[in-house]
Amino acid sequence: MSSTAPHHVRLGDNLDVLPELDGPFDLIYLDPPYNTGGRVVTAYDDARDDWSAFMAARLAQLPRLLATTGIVIASIDDREIHHLRLLLDEYLGADNFVGTVVWDGSTINSAHLLSVSHDYLVIYAADLAALQASGTRWRQERPDAEMVLAAAADAWSTAGGDRAEAQKRFRAWLAPRRATLPRGLTEYDRIDGRGRLYRVSDPGAPSVQKGRSFRPLAHPVTGQVCPVPKRGWRMNDASMDRMLAAGMIEFGSDHTTQPKLKRLLADNATAVPRSVFRQEREGARHLASIPGAGEFPFPKDADVLARWFDTVTVPDARILDPFLGSGTTIEVAMRLNATDGGTRHVTGIALDEGGTVEDVLAPRLDHCEQVYGDQVSLSREEAAAPTVAA
């Protein structure tokens, strides 16, 4: 493994390693022991009499390691979520709580009373006010919108660039799906001369809007002036010029019809993340598919982490994972970097006990380097243990 690679693994107890690290990190991902009390034991014992004390000493390090607009995402389940929230409120501030995401992963049929299928992702900001002031907007891709865009692209290609034929084909595809797709999505049912899928909207300015234009627009065919909205256009003159140049204003058949604004689905194919999502668990199955990687209890799902890492960070983010476990966080960063050309950097802390590093983590990282390139360094330098007064 490369000594100059962007992802770095430190071996040791995170209680010892965290004080030695320097920030700032844009994202700290926490996957602590869930304190199940069952037979499954990882490098960090999963049955603790005082889970809060175990976590408090580690969470106390987070504020100094986070960037001003940094984010903490913590995976947890019902057993300790209440204690985790209290601890994060204490160390990061209750005002910096962003929200709790519920991941519905799979049904457990062996349960006697209730099939608990969900986990939580608890999200805090280092400084929520600063994050909001930065203009940050979280968005996630909408699979239904991507499907509709693909159908429109196929109709345009099949029609050979003939707008009328492409629109006819697309509407034939859309017709039987209108009842199941969201109404806001089915309104995008027009294809323009460039093959773009769009809908039209009211061009009039709302009463509370300050900047607006009353400039008349000439119809491109008749050359005569079209009606101007009663309260003016919802854009100023400069914006109107840009929209005209980009073909984003649709004129009617003649000058008697008021022009409409075009809204492209491609510009609206993402949405604010929802606090509940459904995605089948694939962590164990994926880890089992990696050559040479041994078993690890409940490895995190790479697709789920990729979804949220991509949502809350930028492509050059610095990421810290104090409970690295099987190495999912590093694989996710490598995958995202390969996809979008990013330079995400992960610092992971792995406790080298129980054969986890040799049997699981190292084979997984070796495999990822074969797929994504040489990106990882693994340091076997142990952290200095804290001195305890007699």
N, C-alpha and C positions, 0 to 999 in steps of 0.2 A: 504494500500500500504506500502511496506517495507521501513524502514528508512535506510537500508543498501544496497538497490538495486543499480545496476549500472547506471540506467537512472534517471536523476534528473530534475524535473520541478520547475522552479522558477516563481512565479506569480508577475506581475508588468509590467510597461512600460519598454521595452528593452533599452530605453534611460537612465533609471535609473539603470537597472540591469547590463548592459554590463560593466560599469566601475568597478563593484565589482567583476567581474569574473577574474580568473587567467587561463592562457593557460599553455602549448601550445595545440591548437587543430589541428588535422590533416585535418579536413574538416569543413568548415563553410558553411552551406546551407542557402540561403536567399530566402524567398518567400514573398517579400514585397507587399504592396497594389499596384495593377496595375494602379491605378488612372483612373478607367474607367469613373468616373463621373456619373455612372448610379444609379439606385435605390438600388442596393445591397450595404449594409454597413456592414462591419465586425468590429471586435474590434478596428482595426485601420481604420479610415475613408478612404474610397476608392475614395474620391473626394477632391483633395487638390490644392489650388492655387499655392503653391510653393513646388512641390514634391521633387525637388532637395535639398532644404533646410532641409526638413524632413529627407531625406535619408543621407545627408552629415554628420549630427551629429552622426549618428549611424555607418556609414561606417568608420568614423575616428577612431573607436575603433578596427577595424579588424587587422591592422598590428601587434599590440602588442600581440594579442591573437593567431596568427597563428604560427604553427611550421615552422621551416626553409624550410621543404619540403611540407608545408601545401597547401591546395587547397581551393578556394572559388568557389562554384557553385551557381548562382543566376537565379531563374526563373523570366521571364518577358515577356511582349508581345510588339507589335509595338509602343504602346503609349509612353513608357518611356525608351525603350532600348537605345536610343541615349544619354539620360541624364545619365543613369546608367553606360554606357561605359565611359563617361567623368569623372564621379565620381570615378570609380574604377581605371581608369588611374591615377587620381590624388593621391589616397590614397595607391594604391598597385604598381603603376608604369606601364606605357604603355608597357615596355619591358617584363612584367610578364603576358601579355595577352596570354592565351593558344589558345582560339578559341571560336566560337559560334556554339552551336548545335541547329539544327532546329528539333523540334518534331512535326510531322504531326499527329494530334490526331483524328480529326473527321471533317466531313463536316457539315456546318451550312446552312441548306436549306432556312432559313427565311431571309437571307441577300438579299438586293435588287440589289446590284451591284457586290459584290465580296464575296465569301464564304471564310473567313479567318479561316483556320483550324489549324494553327500552333502556337506554343509557342517557346520561346527560353530558352536555358540553356547557360548562359554566364559563361565562366570558366577562372579563373585567378590562378596563382601560387603565393605564398608568395615570392619565389625566383626561377624563371624559370631555371636559370643557375644551381643552386644547385640541383633542382629536376632532371634535365637531367644528371648532374654529378653523382647522386646517382645510376644511372643504372635503374631507374624506367621505366617500359614498360607497357603501358596500353593495355589490351586485353579484348575482349568480345567474348562470345561463339557464334558460327555460327550455327543457327538452321538447315541449309541445311547439314552441315557436321555431326551434331549429327544424322540426319535422315539416312545418308549414313552409318555411323558407326553402327547404330542399324540394318540396313538391312544386313550388313556383319555379325554381331553377330548372327542374326537369321539364316542366311545361314549356318554358322559354326555349330550352335547347331542342326539344322535340318539334316545336313549331318553327324552328329555323329562324328565330328572331322576328316572326310575324306577331305583332302585338295582339291583334284581335284573336288570332288562333290560340295564342298562348293563354290569353285570359279565358277563353272558352274552355280550354283543357283544364286549366287550374280550377275554375268554378265547378266543373264536372267532378273533379277530385274532392273538392271541398263540400259539395252538397250533402253527401251522406254523413259527413262528420260534424256538421253544424250543431247537432244536438248534443254532442259530447265535448266539443272544444269550448273553451271560455268565450263568451260573447265578444269581449274586447279583442280577442284574437281573430275571430271570424270576420270582423269588420275590415280586416286587411284582405280585400278580395279584388284589387285592381292591379294590373301590371302595366307599367309605363313603357315608353319607347326604348328605355335602356334595360328592360328586363327586371326592374325593381318592383317589389311587391309593396303596395301602399294602401292607405285609406285617406279620405279627405276630412278636413275639420273646419269649423267655423273660423273665418279670418278676423272677425270683429274683436276689438279690444274690450276687456271687461271694464266696468265703471271705475274700479279702483286703480287701474293701471295709469302710471304717470306718462311714460314715454310712448308715443304712438304717432302714426302718420295719417294724414288725410289726402295724400297724393293720389290723384286718379291714375289708373292703369289703362293703357290702350290695348284693345283686343288684338292679338297677333295676326288675325285674318282680316277683320273688317277695318282695323285701324281706329275705330271709334272708342270713346271712353266707356269703361265698365262702371257699374254702380259701386260706390264707396260705402262701407259699413257705417251705420248711423254714428257710432262712437269712434270711428276711425279704425285703421288696421292695427292688429296686435303686435306689430313690429315697427321700428323706426325706419327712416329712409335708407340708412346704410344696410340694415338687415334685409329690407325688401330687395335691394339691389343684389345682395348675395343669394337670396332665395331664387330670384329670377334667373340669375346666371347658372344656378345649380339645377334648374328645372323643377323647383319645389313649389311652384304656384300653378295650379291647374285652372285653365280658362274653360268656359262653357262653349257651346256651339257658336255663339255670337256674343256681341257686346251687351246684350240685355240681361245676361246672367252674371251674377256676382262671382268673381274668382274664389277658389277655395285653396286652402293650404294642404300640401301633401305631407303625410307622415309615413315615413318608411318603417316597415317592420324590422329591418336590419338594425335600425337605430334604437329599437325598443324591444330587442330580443332577450334582454336580461331583466331581472326583477330583484327587489330588495329581498334578502334571505328571509325565509319563514322560520319561525321558532320550532316548528315540528316538521320532520321529514322522514320518509320511509326509504330504507335502502337495506337490502339483504346483507347479512354479515358474510364477509369473504376472507377475513384475516387469517384464520387457521388454514383454510384451503389454499390460499395464496402462498403462505409460508411453506406448506407441505410440497408445493410445486417447485421450490428452489432446490437445486441439486446440493446435497451435502448438509443442508440445514436440519438440525434436530428439532424436536418438539419444544414448544413454548406455550405456557398456559395463556389463553385468551390474547393473542397478539392483536394489536390494533389494526383496523381496516384501512388499507392504503387509500382506497377511493374516497372514504369519508374524510380522512385528514387532508387529502389533496383538494377536496372541495372547499374546505374551510380555510386552509392555508392560502389558497389562491384568492379567496374572498377577502381576507383581512390583511394581507401583506402585499408589498410591491415586489417586483422580480429581483431586486437586489437586497432583500431583507436578510437580516441576521437573526437566526432562530436558535433558541436554547431549549434543550430537552434534558432536564435533570434525572428523569427516570427512563433512560433510553431503551431498556429492555431488549427486544428482538431487533431494534433498528428501523422500525417503520418510518419514523420521522426523516431519517437520512434518505431512505429510498424515495419517499414522497418528494423531497427537495430535488433529488437528482432527476426524477421523472419530470417535474415541472420545469426545471432548467432546460432539459432536453426538448421539451415541448415549445417553450416560448423564448428560448435563448437567454433566460435569466441567469443571475449569479447568486442565487440564494446560498447562504452559508449556515451550516448547522454545527453547533457545538453540543455534543452529547456526553452525558456522564453515565457510565455503565459500571455496575457493581460486579466485580469479577469473582463471583462465587457460584457454586453449583454447576459449573461448566457452561453457563449461559454464553459467555464471550467466545470460548473456543468452539462450542458445538452449534451455536445458533447465530450469534452476531457476526463473527468473522466470516463464516461461509456466505451469509446473506450479503454482506458488504462486498465480498469478492465477486459474487454473482452480479451485483448491481454495477460494479466497475466494468465487467465484461459487456454489460448491456449499454451503459450510459457513459463509460469512459472513466479514466483514473481521477477520482475526485475525493478520496478519503485517506486520512491519516489516523492511525490508531496508536496512541501514546500509552505505553505501559508504565510510565512514571507515576508512582502513587502519590497522592496528595499527602502533605505533611499532617499527621494527626495533631489535633489541638492539645496543648499542654493543660493538664488538669492539676490544680493545686492540691497538695496533700492536706 
